[in-house]
Amino acid sequence: MSGNGFTTCLWFDGNAEAAADYYLSVFKDGKIGRIGRYTEAGPGPADAVMVVEFEINGQQFIGLNGGPQFPFTEAISFQIRCADEAEADYYWDALTGGGGEEGVCGWVKDRFGVSWQVIPPGAIDLIADPDPARAARATAAMMRMKKLDVGEMRRAADEG
């Protein structure tokens, strides 16, 4: 990975390589880049993975095995704007499976603690409707959901 642009650094507690492999299994358009290892200079054990570069869907990441000091929180999340309901279902199931957790309003936390927003098509349009009453009804419906149901959000928006 080289050049200009942004790279997202994700701080893991010893499992950055496993996380990169997992993300490449979930997001089909990706690849592993360089893997850097700790040396005798530390601070980690010599030859243990320090960083792993990877790319998914054109976005560059570095997984850093920095230790337990800074766990992930929902303060940072990644949005997945899905092309259709089937894609939204795929990402929801893949990211909650194997130890992930469902959140509210379309949020999930994967098995490594990284937060994602799985957004089916039409959801953003409904909560950003130019008619404030429609937007409020769609948003109120969304607030009661875990996985977003655009059909239900639309029905709620239309109940005016």
Long-range contacts (C-beta under 8 A, 24 or more apart in sequence): 1-33, 1-34, 1-53, 1-55, 1-60, 5-60, 6-60, 7-60, 7-61, 7-62, 8-59, 8-60, 8-61, 8-62, 9-61, 9-62, 9-64, 10-61, 10-62, 10-63, 10-64, 10-72, 10-114, 11-64, 11-66, 11-70, 11-72, 12-63, 12-64, 12-65, 12-66, 12-112, 13-65, 13-66, 13-67, 13-68, 13-71, 14-48, 14-65, 14-67, 15-65, 15-112, 16-49, 16-51, 16-52, 16-63, 16-64, 16-65, 17-49, 17-52, 17-63, 18-112, 19-63, 19-112, 19-114, 20-52, 20-54, 20-61, 20-63, 22-110, 22-111, 22-112, 23-54, 23-56, 23-61, 24-54, 24-56, 25-94, 26-91, 26-94, 26-95, 27-56, 27-57, 29-56, 29-57, 29-58, 30-54, 30-55, 30-56, 30-57, 31-55, 71-113, 72-109, 72-112, 72-113, 72-114, 72-115, 73-115, 74-103, 74-107, 74-109, 74-115, 76-115, 77-107, 77-114, 77-115, 77-116, 77-117, 78-114, 78-115, 78-116, 78-117, 79-116, 79-117, 79-119, 80-116, 80-117, 80-118, 80-119, 81-119, 81-121, 81-124, 82-118, 82-119, 82-120, 82-121, 83-121, 84-120, 84-121, 85-120, 85-121, 85-150, 87-120, 88-118, 88-119, 88-120, 88-147, 88-148, 91-116, 91-118, 92-118, 92-147, 102-146, 102-147, 103-146, 104-143, 104-145, 104-146, 105-142, 105-143, 105-145, 105-146, 105-148, 106-142, 106-145, 106-146, 106-147, 106-148, 118-147, 118-148, 119-148, 120-148, 120-150, 121-150, 122-150, 122-153, 122-154, 123-148, 123-150, 123-153, 126-150, 126-153, 126-154, 126-157, 127-153, 129-157, 133-160, 134-158, 134-160
